[in-house]
Amino acid sequence: MIGTRALQSGGAHALFLVLALSSGNVVSQPYPSKPIRMIVPFPAGGGSDSTARILGQRLSERVKQQIVVDNRVGAAGTIGTEIASRAAPNGYTLLLGSASEIVMLPAVATKLAFDPLKDFVPIARVADVPLVLVVNPALPVTTTQELIALARKRPGEINFGSTGIGSMTHLAMAMFNLLSATKMVHIPYKGIPQNDLVAGVLQAGTHTMPGSIGLIKAGRLRVLAVTTPRRAALLPEIPTVAEAGVPGYEVTLWTGVFAPTGTAREVVSVLEREIEQSVRSQEMHDALMRLGSEPNFSGAAQFSAFMKTDHERWVKVARETGIRLEQF
């Protein structure tokens, strides 16, 4: 009789656990208890992908789970970003997002399938990629002020290329035109326009440091300034655009980790803590610097506030320049 009651009691207890676990009321294992997918909305081998893989390796070692980098490319990063926004908010799908698709493109696009300010929880800022203001060496300028003077003297005659309307390279030069009172002409490309800048088809532009440093050192591009608020570690002798005489100018291609809205605060806290330790490690610092990125950690609250401010800045640029993107 006692054995029967014990079996009945144990069976009821087991059933309770099954029901409780199936209803999600009991967390059976601490987070994370399985591999984490990190969506990168750009192709393998690019800057965002490289950053994700560097971070993924360090983070995997800390949380004792595999970080699977999942490249979902297309439509200027919006396809992968949309997929991440629709993922279950359980901490097992993250997004490595950048300023390009999180704050710049949404400032000019009239139709997007996601709202980055509403559909994501910022977890941590990871790194910054400086942009450089560069010109073809045949252009008779060696400083930012000389470029401004020439552009004012020859309005509509100096061309710059970008990877598309509303892209980072477009908006960075649009802001430069706006703040320097110049009228350089935008030519959108489907690919990277640097070859035409080297060839002299284009005369100026803003491009990422990693993609430009080799051409600069080879003398095929002339660098005038960096777009970040501080001088770049790889080119410490080159002034910022603001230092060079364009007050208020600042463009940083930042990268950060996001989770879908609804992700538990406890999960966000775990990720924030472990990402901080990863980014602050000497190994990750060195790996990012070799890539041309600069580690720049900030936690969830600070990153969230910064992201909103950055978005507002680009909304203002889009409004004042009239840049609108109706479709991809």
ROBA-47173 format. One record per residue (C-alpha): residue in three letters; x negated, y negated, z negated. Coordinates in Angstrom, 2 decimals, always signed. Example, Ala and Ser with C-alpha at 12.3 -4.5 7.8 and 13.67 -1.06 7.14 Angstrom:
<nodes>
[node "ala", [-12.30, +4.50, -7.80]] [node "ser", [-13.67, +1.06, -7.14]] 
</nodes>
This chain:
<nodes>
[node "met", [+0.00, +0.00, +0.00]] [node "ile", [-2.78, -2.36, -0.92]] [node "gly", [-4.62, -1.45, +2.32]] [node "thr", [-1.51, -2.15, +4.41]] [node "arg", [-1.03, -5.56, +2.78]] [node "ala", [-4.68, -6.39, +3.35]] [node "leu", [-4.40, -5.47, +7.03]] [node "gln", [-1.20, -7.48, +7.36]] [node "ser", [-2.82, -10.43, +5.61]] [node "gly", [-5.96, -10.21, +7.75]] [node "gly", [-3.92, -9.92, +10.94]] [node "ala", [-1.86, -12.97, +10.03]] [node "his", [-5.04, -14.89, +9.25]] [node "ala", [-6.61, -13.92, +12.58]] [node "leu", [-3.43, -14.91, +14.43]] [node "phe", [-3.45, -18.27, +12.65]] [node "leu", [-7.02, -18.86, +13.82]] [node "val", [-6.16, -17.93, +17.40]] [node "leu", [-3.17, -20.27, +17.41]] [node "ala", [-5.10, -23.05, +15.74]] [node "leu", [-7.99, -22.77, +18.16]] [node "ser", [-5.70, -22.63, +21.17]] [node "ser", [-3.90, -25.77, +20.00]] [node "gly", [-7.19, -27.65, +19.59]] [node "asn", [-6.66, -28.30, +15.88]] [node "val", [-9.81, -26.49, +14.79]] [node "val", [-13.29, -27.14, +16.11]] [node "ser", [-14.96, -23.75, +16.05]] [node "gln", [-18.47, -24.89, +16.95]] [node "pro", [-20.43, -28.10, +16.57]] [node "tyr", [-20.91, -30.31, +19.64]] [node "pro", [-22.44, -29.49, +22.03]] [node "ser", [-21.90, -25.76, +22.24]] [node "lys", [-22.24, -25.31, +26.00]] [node "pro", [-23.99, -26.98, +28.97]] [node "ile", [-23.20, -30.64, +29.73]] [node "arg", [-22.59, -31.87, +33.26]] [node "met", [-24.05, -35.29, +34.12]] [node "ile", [-22.56, -36.69, +37.32]] [node "val", [-24.82, -38.90, +39.43]] [node "pro", [-22.87, -40.72, +42.17]] [node "phe", [-25.93, -41.01, +44.43]] [node "pro", [-28.08, -38.56, +46.41]] [node "ala", [-30.78, -36.32, +44.99]] [node "gly", [-34.21, -37.91, +45.08]] [node "gly", [-32.99, -41.47, +44.58]] [node "gly", [-33.62, -43.70, +41.59]] [node "ser", [-30.43, -42.80, +39.70]] [node "asp", [-30.97, -39.10, +40.31]] [node "ser", [-34.58, -39.27, +39.11]] [node "thr", [-33.53, -41.14, +35.98]] [node "ala", [-30.81, -38.57, +35.27]] [node "arg", [-33.25, -35.69, +35.60]] [node "ile", [-35.84, -37.34, +33.36]] [node "leu", [-33.18, -38.08, +30.74]] [node "gly", [-31.57, -34.68, +31.19]] [node "gln", [-34.79, -32.86, +30.42]] [node "arg", [-35.42, -34.79, +27.21]] [node "leu", [-31.77, -34.67, +26.11]] [node "ser", [-31.56, -30.95, +26.78]] [node "glu", [-34.51, -30.35, +24.47]] [node "arg", [-32.84, -32.33, +21.71]] [node "val", [-29.30, -30.92, +21.86]] [node "lys", [-30.42, -27.38, +22.73]] [node "gln", [-28.08, -27.20, +25.70]] [node "gln", [-28.66, -27.43, +29.44]] [node "ile", [-27.92, -30.78, +31.09]] [node "val", [-26.74, -30.04, +34.63]] [node "val", [-27.21, -32.95, +37.06]] [node "asp", [-24.32, -32.97, +39.54]] [node "asn", [-24.80, -35.27, +42.57]] [node "arg", [-21.42, -36.43, +43.91]] [node "val", [-22.26, -38.89, +46.65]] [node "gly", [-20.38, -41.21, +48.97]] [node "ala", [-18.56, -44.53, +49.24]] [node "ala", [-21.24, -46.59, +47.51]] [node "gly", [-21.12, -44.44, +44.39]] [node "thr", [-17.37, -44.61, +43.91]] [node "ile", [-16.63, -40.94, +44.71]] [node "gly", [-18.76, -39.56, +41.90]] [node "thr", [-17.64, -42.30, +39.54]] [node "glu", [-13.97, -41.49, +40.20]] [node "ile", [-14.59, -37.77, +39.59]] [node "ala", [-16.23, -38.59, +36.26]] [node "ser", [-13.37, -40.90, +35.27]] [node "arg", [-10.85, -38.08, +35.76]] [node "ala", [-12.82, -35.45, +33.83]] [node "ala", [-11.61, -34.06, +30.53]] [node "pro", [-12.74, -36.38, +27.69]] [node "asn", [-14.44, -33.61, +25.75]] [node "gly", [-18.08, -34.67, +26.01]] [node "tyr", [-19.00, -32.03, +28.57]] [node "thr", [-18.81, -34.32, +31.61]] [node "leu", [-20.84, -37.52, +31.56]] [node "leu", [-21.69, -40.16, +34.15]] [node "leu", [-25.06, -41.74, +34.74]] [node "gly", [-23.76, -45.03, +36.09]] [node "ser", [-25.51, -48.18, +37.25]] [node "ala", [-24.71, -51.87, +37.54]] [node "ser", [-24.09, -51.36, +41.25]] [node "glu", [-20.91, -49.27, +41.00]] [node "ile", [-19.88, -50.15, +37.44]] [node "val", [-19.86, -53.97, +37.48]] [node "met", [-20.94, -55.31, +40.90]] [node "leu", [-18.76, -53.39, +43.35]] [node "pro", [-15.63, -53.64, +41.17]] [node "ala", [-16.09, -57.43, +41.16]] [node "val", [-15.58, -57.63, +44.93]] [node "ala", [-13.54, -54.52, +45.85]] [node "thr", [-9.79, -55.00, +46.13]] [node "lys", [-9.02, -51.28, +45.94]] [node "leu", [-10.74, -48.83, +43.64]] [node "ala", [-9.45, -45.54, +42.27]] [node "phe", [-10.91, -46.30, +38.85]] [node "asp", [-11.40, -49.19, +36.47]] [node "pro", [-14.86, -48.91, +34.89]] [node "leu", [-13.90, -51.17, +31.98]] [node "lys", [-10.85, -49.05, +31.10]] [node "asp", [-11.67, -45.54, +32.29]] [node "phe", [-15.06, -45.12, +30.60]] [node "val", [-16.62, -45.30, +27.17]] [node "pro", [-20.15, -46.73, +27.36]] [node "ile", [-22.50, -44.52, +25.35]] [node "ala", [-25.96, -45.95, +25.89]] [node "arg", [-28.00, -48.12, +28.21]] [node "val", [-31.04, -46.17, +29.37]] [node "ala", [-33.25, -48.13, +31.74]] [node "asp", [-33.55, -51.14, +34.02]] [node "val", [-34.84, -51.27, +37.57]] [node "pro", [-36.25, -54.67, +38.56]] [node "leu", [-35.48, -56.10, +41.97]] [node "val", [-37.98, -58.19, +43.89]] [node "leu", [-37.40, -61.20, +46.11]] [node "val", [-39.49, -60.44, +49.19]] [node "val", [-40.10, -61.92, +52.64]] [node "asn", [-41.69, -60.81, +55.85]] [node "pro", [-45.35, -61.94, +55.75]] [node "ala", [-44.84, -63.88, +59.01]] [node "leu", [-42.41, -66.24, +57.27]] [node "pro", [-44.46, -69.34, +56.32]] [node "val", [-43.68, -69.27, +52.61]] [node "thr", [-45.63, -68.02, +49.60]] [node "thr", [-43.38, -69.18, +46.74]] [node "thr", [-39.70, -69.18, +45.91]] [node "gln", [-39.56, -72.97, +46.14]] [node "glu", [-41.08, -72.85, +49.63]] [node "leu", [-38.45, -70.31, +50.67]] [node "ile", [-35.70, -72.56, +49.32]] [node "ala", [-37.12, -75.59, +51.12]] [node "leu", [-37.38, -73.70, +54.41]] [node "ala", [-33.89, -72.24, +54.07]] [node "arg", [-32.43, -75.68, +53.42]] [node "lys", [-34.32, -77.08, +56.40]] [node "arg", [-33.13, -74.23, +58.64]] [node "pro", [-29.62, -73.32, +57.38]] [node "gly", [-28.23, -70.19, +59.00]] [node "glu", [-31.55, -69.20, +60.59]] [node "ile", [-33.03, -66.97, +57.88]] [node "asn", [-31.46, -63.51, +57.69]] [node "phe", [-31.37, -61.01, +54.86]] [node "gly", [-30.11, -57.45, +54.96]] [node "ser", [-28.27, -55.31, +52.42]] [node "thr", [-26.95, -51.79, +52.07]] [node "gly", [-23.40, -53.07, +52.60]] [node "ile", [-20.87, -55.70, +51.63]] [node "gly", [-20.57, -55.89, +47.86]] [node "ser", [-23.75, -53.90, +47.32]] [node "met", [-26.37, -54.84, +44.77]] [node "thr", [-28.73, -56.14, +47.46]] [node "his", [-25.93, -58.23, +48.97]] [node "leu", [-24.74, -59.78, +45.72]] [node "ala", [-28.28, -60.47, +44.51]] [node "met", [-28.94, -62.63, +47.57]] [node "ala", [-25.46, -64.14, +47.45]] [node "met", [-26.21, -65.33, +43.92]] [node "phe", [-29.55, -66.69, +45.13]] [node "asn", [-27.82, -68.65, +47.92]] [node "leu", [-25.28, -69.94, +45.44]] [node "leu", [-27.74, -71.12, +42.78]] [node "ser", [-30.36, -72.47, +45.17]] [node "ala", [-27.92, -74.22, +47.52]] [node "thr", [-29.22, -72.30, +50.55]] [node "lys", [-27.41, -70.65, +53.44]] [node "met", [-29.36, -67.56, +54.39]] [node "val", [-27.30, -65.17, +56.52]] [node "his", [-26.17, -61.74, +55.33]] [node "ile", [-26.47, -58.75, +57.68]] [node "pro", [-24.97, -55.55, +56.21]] [node "tyr", [-26.54, -52.20, +57.03]] [node "lys", [-25.25, -48.68, +56.56]] [node "gly", [-28.69, -47.63, +55.39]] [node "ile", [-31.64, -49.37, +53.78]] [node "pro", [-32.66, -52.51, +55.74]] [node "gln", [-36.29, -52.64, +54.63]] [node "asn", [-37.64, -51.31, +57.94]] [node "asp", [-36.13, -54.27, +59.75]] [node "leu", [-37.53, -56.63, +57.12]] [node "val", [-41.00, -55.19, +57.67]] [node "ala", [-40.50, -55.43, +61.45]] [node "gly", [-39.46, -59.09, +61.25]] [node "val", [-35.86, -58.59, +62.40]] [node "leu", [-34.93, -59.81, +58.91]] [node "gln", [-36.88, -62.49, +57.10]] [node "ala", [-35.98, -62.12, +53.41]] [node "gly", [-34.16, -59.97, +50.89]] [node "thr", [-33.94, -58.53, +47.41]] [node "his", [-34.82, -54.86, +47.02]] [node "thr", [-35.62, -52.48, +44.20]] [node "met", [-39.11, -52.44, +42.80]] [node "pro", [-39.65, -48.68, +43.33]] [node "gly", [-38.69, -48.94, +46.99]] [node "ser", [-40.81, -52.03, +47.62]] [node "ile", [-43.99, -51.71, +45.59]] [node "gly", [-45.83, -49.62, +48.20]] [node "leu", [-44.97, -52.07, +50.99]] [node "ile", [-46.01, -55.00, +48.81]] [node "lys", [-49.37, -53.47, +47.96]] [node "ala", [-49.94, -52.61, +51.63]] [node "gly", [-49.31, -56.23, +52.61]] [node "arg", [-46.26, -55.37, +54.69]] [node "leu", [-43.96, -57.40, +52.44]] [node "arg", [-44.74, -60.55, +50.48]] [node "val", [-43.26, -60.71, +46.99]] [node "leu", [-42.19, -64.12, +45.71]] [node "ala", [-40.45, -63.28, +42.43]] [node "val", [-38.72, -60.63, +40.35]] [node "thr", [-35.01, -60.92, +39.64]] [node "thr", [-35.02, -59.74, +36.03]] [node "pro", [-35.01, -62.09, +33.00]] [node "arg", [-38.56, -60.98, +32.12]] [node "arg", [-41.56, -60.31, +34.32]] [node "ala", [-41.93, -56.74, +35.52]] [node "ala", [-44.55, -54.47, +34.01]] [node "leu", [-45.74, -53.35, +37.46]] [node "leu", [-46.17, -56.94, +38.71]] [node "pro", [-46.94, -59.01, +35.60]] [node "glu", [-48.49, -61.82, +37.64]] [node "ile", [-45.28, -62.42, +39.63]] [node "pro", [-42.83, -64.95, +38.12]] [node "thr", [-39.12, -64.37, +37.64]] [node "val", [-36.74, -66.17, +39.99]] [node "ala", [-35.64, -68.32, +37.06]] [node "glu", [-39.25, -69.22, +36.25]] [node "ala", [-39.79, -70.04, +39.91]] [node "gly", [-37.18, -72.77, +39.80]] [node "val", [-33.70, -71.20, +40.02]] [node "pro", [-32.28, -71.56, +36.48]] [node "gly", [-29.63, -69.03, +35.48]] [node "tyr", [-30.62, -66.48, +38.10]] [node "glu", [-30.76, -62.92, +36.77]] [node "val", [-30.13, -59.57, +38.45]] [node "thr", [-30.94, -56.27, +36.80]] [node "leu", [-30.07, -52.85, +38.14]] [node "trp", [-29.39, -51.22, +34.78]] [node "thr", [-28.48, -47.58, +34.29]] [node "gly", [-26.50, -46.08, +31.43]] [node "val", [-24.55, -43.05, +30.26]] [node "phe", [-20.75, -43.07, +30.14]] [node "ala", [-18.00, -40.67, +29.08]] [node "pro", [-14.33, -40.65, +30.12]] [node "thr", [-12.05, -42.76, +27.94]] [node "gly", [-10.57, -40.66, +25.15]] [node "thr", [-13.83, -38.96, +24.26]] [node "ala", [-14.04, -38.55, +20.47]] [node "arg", [-16.09, -41.10, +18.60]] [node "glu", [-17.98, -38.28, +16.88]] [node "val", [-19.10, -36.95, +20.26]] [node "val", [-20.13, -40.42, +21.44]] [node "ser", [-22.15, -40.87, +18.24]] [node "val", [-24.02, -37.59, +18.77]] [node "leu", [-24.87, -38.52, +22.35]] [node "glu", [-25.82, -42.09, +21.45]] [node "arg", [-28.22, -40.88, +18.77]] [node "glu", [-29.85, -38.21, +20.91]] [node "ile", [-30.14, -40.44, +23.97]] [node "glu", [-31.84, -43.09, +21.83]] [node "gln", [-34.41, -40.60, +20.62]] [node "ser", [-34.94, -39.41, +24.20]] [node "val", [-35.39, -42.89, +25.66]] [node "arg", [-37.73, -43.96, +22.86]] [node "ser", [-39.98, -40.92, +23.35]] [node "gln", [-43.39, -41.57, +24.87]] [node "glu", [-42.81, -38.85, +27.45]] [node "met", [-39.66, -40.45, +28.83]] [node "his", [-41.17, -43.94, +28.65]] [node "asp", [-44.11, -42.84, +30.77]] [node "ala", [-41.94, -40.93, +33.23]] [node "leu", [-39.62, -43.90, +33.78]] [node "met", [-42.51, -46.32, +34.20]] [node "arg", [-44.04, -44.07, +36.87]] [node "leu", [-40.70, -44.18, +38.63]] [node "gly", [-40.70, -47.99, +38.61]] [node "ser", [-38.00, -48.25, +35.93]] [node "glu", [-38.36, -49.82, +32.51]] [node "pro", [-36.82, -48.11, +29.43]] [node "asn", [-34.26, -50.35, +27.76]] [node "phe", [-32.07, -48.61, +25.19]] [node "ser", [-29.01, -50.17, +23.63]] [node "gly", [-26.25, -48.35, +21.78]] [node "ala", [-22.56, -48.05, +22.54]] [node "ala", [-21.32, -51.30, +20.98]] [node "gln", [-24.07, -53.52, +22.38]] [node "phe", [-23.97, -51.84, +25.79]] [node "ser", [-20.19, -52.23, +26.00]] [node "ala", [-20.36, -55.96, +25.24]] [node "phe", [-23.19, -56.48, +27.73]] [node "met", [-21.36, -54.58, +30.46]] [node "lys", [-18.27, -56.77, +30.12]] [node "thr", [-20.35, -59.95, +30.25]] [node "asp", [-22.26, -58.70, +33.29]] [node "his", [-19.02, -57.84, +35.07]] [node "glu", [-17.62, -61.31, +34.40]] [node "arg", [-20.76, -62.83, +35.89]] [node "trp", [-20.31, -60.92, +39.14]] [node "val", [-16.60, -61.73, +39.28]] [node "lys", [-17.61, -65.40, +39.16]] [node "val", [-20.18, -64.92, +41.94]] [node "ala", [-17.60, -63.10, +44.09]] [node "arg", [-15.04, -65.84, +43.51]] [node "glu", [-17.44, -68.70, +44.27]] [node "thr", [-18.91, -67.07, +47.37]] [node "gly", [-15.65, -65.63, +48.69]] [node "ile", [-17.03, -62.10, +48.96]] [node "arg", [-14.26, -59.50, +49.22]] [node "leu", [-14.37, -55.84, +50.17]] [node "glu", [-11.08, -54.48, +51.47]] [node "gln", [-12.23, -50.94, +52.23]] [node "phe", [-15.33, -48.73, +52.21]] 
</nodes>
